[in-house]
Amino acid sequence: MSQDLTALIDGLVRDVPDFPQPGVMFKDITPLLDDHAGFTAVVQALADAGRDADGTTVVDKVVGMEARGFILAAPVALALGVGFVPVRKPGKLPSATYAVSYALEYGEETLEMHTDALAPGERVLLVDDVLATGGTARATTELVARCEASVHALAVLIELSFLHGRQALGDLRLTALRTL
């Protein structure tokens, strides 16, 4: 990533200690979202993970994970000219869903996706705000596979390398705009 984008992210993402529980350093992206130029630059950089070297879109959908992943994934889908698919916490989607449970760095979670959200053979770009342990990305990849679709890549705003999430992804292509 460019030094300008790195500086922009560093300047607009703030640390909040002990949130949501003691010992966790939360990455607050709301100042970044409030900055039009910063938000635009991040969306474009994340969208690049869904394009080939010529700039052609190579994915059919963008999948965003609840909740901050939605905020980034929806405009990425618009930038790529494709649809957006939400992956939600249990009980939030109105139709039949697939569900996967996984471990977080500070607990356990379950995610769901509509069973008809993706067509067999579709290629998707996963977008989230932070890659920590890799549990959310792995669970979402499993949900995509249950729809008989495939994950082209994962694009995140920040990778927390000390939590080793990259290792949990196997050979999944990862684009992290900022690695800490």
Buried (B, 14 or more C-beta within 10 A) or exposed (E): EEEEBEEBBEEBBEEEEEEEEEEBEBBBBEEBBEBEEBBEBBBEBBBBBBBEEEEEBBBBBBBBBBEBBBBBBBBBBBBBEBBBBBBBBEEEBEEEBBBBEBBEBEEEBEBBBBBEBBEEEBBBBBBBBBBBBBBBBBBBBBBBBBBEBBBBBBBBBBBBBEBEBBEBBEEBEBBBBBBB
